[in-house]
Amino acid sequence: MRAYEMSAAAGLDSWKSVERPTPEPGRGQVLVRMRAASLNYRDLLICQGRYPFAINLDRLIPVSDGAGEIVALGEGVRRFQGGERVAGIFSQSWLGGAQVADTWQTALGGAIDGVLTEYQVFDEDGLVVLPDHLSFEEGATLPCAAVTAWNALYGLKPLRAGETVLTLGTGGVSVFAIQLAHAAGARVIATSSSDAKLAKARAFGANETINYRAHPDWEQEVHRLTGGTGVDHVVEVGGTGTLPRSIASTRPGGHVGLIGLLAQGEAIDPLAILGASCIVRGVAVGPREMFEDMNRSIALHGIKPVIDRVFGFEEAPTALAALAEASHVGKIVIRIG
Ligand SMILES: NC(=O)c1ccc[n+]([C@@H]2O[C@H](COP(=O)([O-])OP(=O)(O)OC[C@H]3O[C@@H](n4cnc5c(N)ncnc54)[C@H](OP(=O)(O)O)[C@@H]3O)[C@@H](O)[C@H]2O)c1
């Protein structure tokens, strides 16, 4: 089979195309013919040697998010049948409930092999069934980006209709957050560097938009739009570079889902959190249980993931370069096979 692997963080040249033997499923495992993978900012961080969590670069098959069909079953498999359309869960050990201690040690495309390959073996517990209305390309976008957005909105302080959600930028996590919050009947305020991207954000659910380049003090715009109250939830993908303004945008008792590290800034003053009386919670994607809850909602509302571009398998390094360029809205996908 054809696959990509990486043994060093060599920037955009990290992924090498290789031939490998097709794996065979052992007891309790299934063999999945991968049909599509989608990229996350994490894949770039790993290639740049900037990823802060566990990785194993010993001929690592990169990329966490993928979808495909089951083509062989190991002995004793009970959850699946041949031919089912599935996606891998981000952390193979976190199935439900409180976060497990080895969340990052079992994460696809980081500490263990990922999905940028024609075939991959998974434990049957490490998969979910794709919503029927989604293609493989669409289904491949869900495991990290969409589950992270879902966890930020529902993991601790479940979003309620009529509440206000602030999203930052128009990358993968944020666009899912816009779509999921819109489907929940929430009001969405979306930010972006670009008016053209904001027009797209409005088309799939943002009620109000702020260009953070035109409004560097964008928390003031958030307060203007919320009558001085602030928002109920922030889907915080920026990190230290945006967190002080996100906290300042939050109403007392509101929730900041701390997700990303797109923007560099100074250390955070804890008094800002105290002053805002808000909850700042780290989000580590989410368990299989959340993925299944989210899929039910995605199916019910007929939500279609926003795919910016689809690349061929041979073009995977070009797809990674496109992610680095950051001109996309939503997800970048690689078709496999
Ligand atoms: N903790 C977790 O479990 C978890 C899970 C998934 C992702 N993440 C992290 O979340 C972040 C987003 O991931 P992703 O895959 O969605 O990224 P992505 O698709 O690559 O998103 C990139 C976009 O983010 C926006 N952006 C960049 N700098 C920004 C800033 N200073 N303020 C606001 N927006 C900014 C830009 O959109 P505009 O041009 O529209 O502004 C850019 O195009 C990354 O740091 C990633 O590592 C964490």
Ligand as a Chemical Component Dictionary entry (heavy atoms), coordinates in Angstrom:
data_LIG
# 
_chem_comp.id                   LIG 
_chem_comp.type                 NON-POLYMER 
_chem_comp.pdbx_formal_charge   0 
_chem_comp.three_letter_code    LIG 
# 
loop_
_chem_comp_atom.comp_id 
_chem_comp_atom.atom_id 
_chem_comp_atom.alt_atom_id 
_chem_comp_atom.type_symbol 
_chem_comp_atom.charge 
_chem_comp_atom.model_Cartn_x 
_chem_comp_atom.model_Cartn_y 
_chem_comp_atom.model_Cartn_z 
_chem_comp_atom.pdbx_ordinal 
LIG N1  N1  N 0  -6.898  21.674 22.012 1  
LIG C1  C1  C 0  -7.349  20.900 21.046 2  
LIG O1  O1  O 0  -7.859  19.827 21.280 3  
LIG C2  C2  C 0  -7.277  21.388 19.635 4  
LIG C3  C3  C 0  -8.011  20.763 18.625 5  
LIG C4  C4  C 0  -8.007  21.302 17.342 6  
LIG C5  C5  C 0  -7.257  22.435 17.092 7  
LIG N2  N2  N 1  -6.512  22.978 18.062 8  
LIG C6  C6  C 0  -5.754  24.216 17.831 9  
LIG O2  O2  O 0  -6.701  25.222 17.471 10 
LIG C7  C7  C 0  -6.118  26.123 16.562 11 
LIG C8  C8  C 0  -6.954  26.154 15.281 12 
LIG O3  O3  O 0  -6.817  24.913 14.607 13 
LIG P1  P1  P 0  -7.436  24.728 13.156 14 
LIG O4  O4  O 0  -7.029  23.370 12.699 15 
LIG O5  O5  O -1 -8.864  25.120 13.163 16 
LIG O6  O6  O 0  -6.570  25.821 12.358 17 
LIG P2  P2  P 0  -6.661  26.331 10.855 18 
LIG O7  O7  O 0  -7.768  25.676 10.106 19 
LIG O8  O8  O 0  -5.294  26.233 10.288 20 
LIG O9  O9  O 0  -7.052  27.848 11.077 21 
LIG C9  C9  C 0  -6.226  28.871 10.649 22 
LIG C10 C10 C 0  -7.012  30.183 10.712 23 
LIG O10 O10 O 0  -7.004  30.713 12.029 24 
LIG C11 C11 C 0  -7.193  32.120 11.947 25 
LIG N3  N3  N 0  -6.227  32.840 12.774 26 
LIG C12 C12 C 0  -4.888  32.836 12.677 27 
LIG N4  N4  N 0  -4.373  33.706 13.569 28 
LIG C13 C13 C 0  -5.418  34.257 14.227 29 
LIG C14 C14 C 0  -5.542  35.233 15.246 30 
LIG N5  N5  N 0  -4.482  35.852 15.774 31 
LIG N6  N6  N 0  -6.783  35.546 15.667 32 
LIG C15 C15 C 0  -7.871  34.944 15.154 33 
LIG N7  N7  N 0  -7.817  34.029 14.173 34 
LIG C16 C16 C 0  -6.607  33.687 13.733 35 
LIG C17 C17 C 0  -7.020  32.509 10.477 36 
LIG O11 O11 O 0  -8.333  32.741 9.950  37 
LIG P3  P3  P 0  -8.772  34.214 9.487  38 
LIG O12 O12 O 0  -7.881  34.589 8.339  39 
LIG O13 O13 O 0  -10.206 34.048 9.121  40 
LIG O14 O14 O 0  -8.574  35.122 10.649 41 
LIG C18 C18 C 0  -6.412  31.259 9.863  42 
LIG O15 O15 O 0  -6.736  31.097 8.515  43 
LIG C19 C19 C 0  -4.679  25.638 16.358 44 
LIG O16 O16 O 0  -3.824  26.306 17.256 45 
LIG C20 C20 C 0  -4.746  24.175 16.719 46 
LIG O17 O17 O 0  -3.510  23.659 17.129 47 
LIG C21 C21 C 0  -6.503  22.483 19.330 48 
# 
loop_
_chem_comp_bond.comp_id 
_chem_comp_bond.atom_id_1 
_chem_comp_bond.atom_id_2 
_chem_comp_bond.value_order 
_chem_comp_bond.pdbx_ordinal 
LIG N1  C1  SING 1  
LIG C1  O1  DOUB 2  
LIG C1  C2  SING 3  
LIG C2  C3  SING 4  
LIG C2  C21 DOUB 5  
LIG C3  C4  DOUB 6  
LIG C4  C5  SING 7  
LIG C5  N2  DOUB 8  
LIG N2  C6  SING 9  
LIG N2  C21 SING 10 
LIG C6  O2  SING 11 
LIG C6  C20 SING 12 
LIG O2  C7  SING 13 
LIG C7  C8  SING 14 
LIG C7  C19 SING 15 
LIG C8  O3  SING 16 
LIG O3  P1  SING 17 
LIG P1  O4  DOUB 18 
LIG P1  O5  SING 19 
LIG P1  O6  SING 20 
LIG O6  P2  SING 21 
LIG P2  O7  DOUB 22 
LIG P2  O8  SING 23 
LIG P2  O9  SING 24 
LIG O9  C9  SING 25 
LIG C9  C10 SING 26 
LIG C10 O10 SING 27 
LIG C10 C18 SING 28 
LIG O10 C11 SING 29 
LIG C11 N3  SING 30 
LIG C11 C17 SING 31 
LIG N3  C12 SING 32 
LIG N3  C16 SING 33 
LIG C12 N4  DOUB 34 
LIG N4  C13 SING 35 
LIG C13 C14 SING 36 
LIG C13 C16 DOUB 37 
LIG C14 N5  SING 38 
LIG C14 N6  DOUB 39 
LIG N6  C15 SING 40 
LIG C15 N7  DOUB 41 
LIG N7  C16 SING 42 
LIG C17 O11 SING 43 
LIG C17 C18 SING 44 
LIG O11 P3  SING 45 
LIG P3  O12 DOUB 46 
LIG P3  O13 SING 47 
LIG P3  O14 SING 48 
LIG C18 O15 SING 49 
LIG C19 O16 SING 50 
LIG C19 C20 SING 51 
LIG C20 O17 SING 52 
# 
